[in-house]
Amino acid sequence: MDLELDGKTGLVTGASSGIGRGIALGLAKEGVRLALVARRVERLEEVANEIAAAGGVRPTIIGADFLDPTSPLVIATTAADALGVIEILVNNAGGSRSFSISTGDAEWEEAMTLNFVRHRQLTSALLPAMIAHGYGRIINITGKSEPEGINGAYAAKAAMHSWAKGLSREVGKFGITVNSVPPGRIVSEQILRNFTPEHREWQSEHEIPVGEYGQPEDVAALVTFLASSRARYLTGTVIPVDGGLRRYQF
């Protein structure tokens, strides 16, 4: 299937490793001209070099810390200067924040800022150009809706789902779709750091119907489709990529 992505422009946050890296590679393979954002610029350079070596257009590199309040405007301005109108935005940056009932406001504010507020602000900075252009794809990499305890990221990702649904109803008439993709157990630095090989083996056998942890390219496959014109009638959705791990019906 021709996804009609060749020559489109895109921005991927948290693109230095794991899911973000996989998404960047997947979009670049389809011909998307990219701006890649993360704190670790040297890792972004590695991704950019890999894309260029495979025959793609070398991405624009943007080093940014999402906790910096100036980052959304800096990212949006730098990306637009390099690529013009950003047609595809993948909000992927973030991180788990396991809390207790006594966790204070500062930690909660950091978790919400990293996992929700900056994405909302970056999207708002890019939306006027998308609206004027008459085309846009906003894809949020979020998280599961089955909290196992108190986690700042879970609360922030729930906010993302609610905000994205509302936004989709406002911008659909401009040719812009807004969708969310909560990954399951996808192999990444964070997963390898937080879960032992023994736990991963047990969970793959007992809790994941397809029998294994996923790979970044499994998420990238869906994101690439959602970024395309073929997905014009998909908006306001939450589509897990988790090998069947989630147990709710819909």
Order of alpha helices (4+ residues) and beta strands (2+ residues): beta-alpha-beta-alpha-beta-alpha-beta-alpha-alpha-beta-alpha-beta-alpha-alpha-alpha
